[in-house]
Amino acid sequence: MALNPDKKVKLYYTIKEVAQEIGVNESTLRYWEKEFPLLRPKVLGNKVRQYSQADVDLLRQIYNLVKVRGFKLAAARKYLSTNREGVDRSAEILERLIRVREELKVLKKGLDGLV
Protein backbone atom coordinates (compact mmCIF):
# COMPACT_ATOMS: atom_id res chain seq x y z
CA MET A 1 0.00 0.00 0.00
CA ALA A 2 1.48 3.34 -1.08
CA LEU A 3 1.85 6.16 1.38
CA ASN A 4 0.19 9.48 0.74
CA PRO A 5 3.11 11.95 0.35
CA ASP A 6 0.79 14.97 0.38
CA LYS A 7 -0.59 15.00 3.92
CA LYS A 8 -3.06 17.85 3.16
CA VAL A 9 -4.99 15.75 0.63
CA LYS A 10 -7.20 13.14 2.22
CA LEU A 11 -8.28 9.99 0.42
CA TYR A 12 -11.73 9.99 2.01
CA TYR A 13 -13.92 12.62 3.63
CA THR A 14 -16.76 12.16 6.13
CA ILE A 15 -20.29 13.25 5.32
CA LYS A 16 -19.96 16.07 7.86
CA GLU A 17 -16.80 17.43 6.21
CA VAL A 18 -18.36 17.27 2.76
CA ALA A 19 -21.61 18.89 3.90
CA GLN A 20 -19.70 21.81 5.41
CA GLU A 21 -17.51 22.21 2.34
CA ILE A 22 -20.41 22.10 -0.13
CA GLY A 23 -22.74 24.15 2.08
CA VAL A 24 -25.71 21.79 2.42
CA ASN A 25 -27.13 19.55 5.14
CA GLU A 26 -25.99 15.97 5.59
CA SER A 27 -29.53 14.83 4.86
CA THR A 28 -29.37 16.61 1.50
CA LEU A 29 -26.25 14.65 0.60
CA ARG A 30 -27.94 11.37 1.55
CA TYR A 31 -30.96 12.33 -0.56
CA TRP A 32 -28.77 13.22 -3.53
CA GLU A 33 -27.16 9.78 -3.27
CA LYS A 34 -30.58 8.26 -3.94
CA GLU A 35 -31.36 10.67 -6.79
CA PHE A 36 -28.04 10.59 -8.66
CA PRO A 37 -26.81 7.10 -9.62
CA LEU A 38 -23.34 8.48 -10.43
CA LEU A 39 -22.86 9.41 -6.77
CA ARG A 40 -21.86 6.31 -4.81
CA PRO A 41 -19.62 7.00 -1.80
CA LYS A 42 -17.94 4.11 -0.05
CA VAL A 43 -20.13 2.89 2.83
CA LEU A 44 -18.49 1.01 5.67
CA GLY A 45 -20.15 -1.78 7.62
CA ASN A 46 -21.45 0.60 10.27
CA LYS A 47 -23.16 2.82 7.63
CA VAL A 48 -20.40 5.47 7.74
CA ARG A 49 -20.00 7.15 4.36
CA GLN A 50 -16.57 7.92 2.97
CA TYR A 51 -16.48 10.35 0.06
CA SER A 52 -13.56 10.33 -2.36
CA GLN A 53 -12.34 13.51 -4.05
CA ALA A 54 -14.23 12.43 -7.19
CA ASP A 55 -17.44 12.19 -5.11
CA VAL A 56 -16.83 15.68 -3.69
CA ASP A 57 -16.27 17.07 -7.20
CA LEU A 58 -19.50 15.46 -8.39
CA LEU A 59 -21.36 16.93 -5.42
CA ARG A 60 -20.03 20.38 -6.31
CA GLN A 61 -21.41 19.90 -9.81
CA ILE A 62 -24.78 18.77 -8.47
CA TYR A 63 -24.86 21.75 -6.11
CA ASN A 64 -24.06 24.08 -9.01
CA LEU A 65 -26.85 22.66 -11.13
CA VAL A 66 -29.52 22.38 -8.43
CA LYS A 67 -28.85 25.21 -6.00
CA VAL A 68 -27.08 27.83 -8.15
CA ARG A 69 -28.60 27.33 -11.58
CA GLY A 70 -32.02 26.18 -10.35
CA PHE A 71 -32.31 22.86 -12.16
CA LYS A 72 -34.88 20.34 -10.97
CA LEU A 73 -33.32 17.07 -9.81
CA ALA A 74 -34.49 15.14 -12.86
CA ALA A 75 -33.12 17.81 -15.21
CA ALA A 76 -29.81 17.90 -13.33
CA ARG A 77 -29.56 14.10 -13.48
CA LYS A 78 -30.19 14.15 -17.25
CA TYR A 79 -27.79 17.05 -17.80
CA LEU A 80 -25.04 15.25 -15.88
CA SER A 81 -25.50 12.06 -17.87
CA THR A 82 -25.51 13.77 -21.27
CA ASN A 83 -23.10 16.70 -20.85
CA ARG A 84 -20.59 15.74 -18.17
CA GLU A 85 -17.67 17.68 -19.67
CA GLY A 86 -19.69 20.88 -19.97
CA VAL A 87 -20.83 20.57 -16.37
CA ASP A 88 -17.23 20.07 -15.23
CA ARG A 89 -16.10 23.17 -17.06
CA SER A 90 -18.97 25.38 -15.90
CA ALA A 91 -18.55 24.28 -12.27
CA GLU A 92 -14.84 25.11 -12.45
CA ILE A 93 -15.58 28.54 -13.91
CA LEU A 94 -18.19 29.21 -11.25
CA GLU A 95 -15.79 28.29 -8.45
CA ARG A 96 -13.15 30.58 -9.92
CA LEU A 97 -15.65 33.45 -10.14
CA ILE A 98 -16.70 32.94 -6.53
CA ARG A 99 -13.06 33.08 -5.41
CA VAL A 100 -12.51 36.28 -7.41
CA ARG A 101 -15.63 37.83 -5.88
CA GLU A 102 -14.40 37.02 -2.38
CA GLU A 103 -11.00 38.55 -3.14
CA LEU A 104 -12.71 41.68 -4.48
CA LYS A 105 -14.78 41.95 -1.30
CA VAL A 106 -11.60 41.81 0.78
CA LEU A 107 -9.99 44.50 -1.41
CA LYS A 108 -13.09 46.70 -1.15
CA LYS A 109 -13.10 46.34 2.64
CA GLY A 110 -9.43 47.37 2.69
CA LEU A 111 -10.12 50.37 0.48
CA ASP A 112 -13.10 51.40 2.62
CA GLY A 113 -10.71 51.47 5.59
CA LEU A 114 -8.45 53.96 3.78
CA VAL A 115 -11.21 56.48 3.09
N, C-alpha and C positions, 0 to 999 in steps of 0.2 A: 504494500500500500504506500503510495507516494505521499510525502509530506507537503503541506500547503506552505510554500515559501512566503506568500503574501498574507501576513497575519490579519490584515484589515478586511480581507475578503472572506466571507463565511461561505461554506458549502451549502448550508441549510439555514433557513430563518423560521422562527416560530410564527404562529398566526398573529400573535400580539405585535411582534416587531413589524410584520408586513402591514397590518391594519394601521399602525401609527404612521408608517412611511407613506402609504397610499392615501391615507386620510379618510378611511371608512371604518365602520364597525366590523368586529370579527364575524358577526352574524351575516353581514353583507357578503363577506368573503366566502363563507360556507354556502350561502345561497347561490353565488356566482359559480361555485364548483358544480352545483347541480345543473345550472343553466348553460354552461359552456363546456362542451365535451373536451376541448383542447386543454382545459385547466385540470390537471390531475396531480396535486401535490402528493408526496410520499406520506403515507399514514402508518404510524407505528402500531403495534399491538394494543396499546392503551389509548387508541384514538387520538394521539397527538400528531398534528399535521406538521410536516417539514417542507417548506417551500424552497425550491432551488432558485437560482438567479433567473433562469428562464421563466419560471412560474411568476416571479415578481415582475419581470418585464411584460409578460402577458397581462397581468393584472393592471399594470399601468395603461396598457392599450385599452383594456376593457373600461377602465375608469375614464379615459379620454373619450371614448365613444359614448358611454352611457351618461356620465355626469357632466362632462364639459360640452360635448357636442349635442347631447339630448336625444340620442338614439334610443329606441325601445330595445328591450333585450333580444327579441327575435331578429330585429334589423341588425343589431350589433353582432350577433352570432353569425348571421349570413354574411355580413361585411367582412368579418374576420376570416371566414372560410374561403371567400372568393378573392379578397384583395389584401392578403397578409402583408405583402411588401409595402403597399401604400400606407397601411395602418402603422407599420413600423416607422416609416419615414415621417409621417405626420405627428406621431407621438414624440419622436425625437425633436422635431422642430418646436412643438409646443413646450416641451421641457426646457429647451434652450431659451425660448421667449420668456418663460416664467422666471428663469434665472436672471435674465437681462432686466426684467421689470423690477425684481427685488434689488438688484445692484443700483438701478436708477433711483429707487426709493431711498436707499442709503445715501446716495450722492445728494439727493434733494434735501434730505434731513440735515446733512452736513452743510449745505449751502444756506439753508434757513437759519442755521446757527451763526453764520457769518454776518447776516443782515441785521 
